Amino acid sequence: MIRLYRTAVRTGCLKALTYIFEYIGPQSVFYCDSVLSLLGDALTDRDVVHRQTASTIVKHLALGVAGMGCEDSMLHLMNLVWPNCFETSPHVVSAVMSALEAMQVALGPGVLLSYLLQGLFHPARKDALVPFYPALGELGFNRQPLEVFI
């Protein structure tokens, strides 16, 4: 019973923060560092509702602090949001993708591209992507063969 009550209180607090960061906009910069630990706990929680709500908060927070010098905090939150892209719940997927799009605004598209490329070229998947590499030989590029490290 106490665990259920604690979960309901935490969900309510996260929903309140969602509305706060949605409406205060650029003033989010003053609260960015103070909510990092709360969002970190919520993004790694077992409850999907907490992860969904925390992703929504991250979206509004990232859009509010874009270009205001909070890139280190946003990068920390990016590391916590990114693993949730494998979620199967449609609502969580939507919230996580919205948070990632907001991170593109706050951090720049290059940072998101580096996260994406790390996942595409993971060592466990290297052989699966080889047939899809473009043929660059006709353009004068010579590709060296992949070395396999065991």
Secondary structure, DSSP 8 states (H G I E B T S, - for coil): -HHHHHHHHHHHHHHHHHHHHHHHGGGGGGTTGGGHHHHHHHHT-S-HHHHHHHHHHHHHHHHHHTTTT-HHHHHHHHHHHGGGGG---HHHHHHHHHHHHHHHHHH-HHHHHHHHHHHHT-GGGHHHHGGGS---GGGT----------
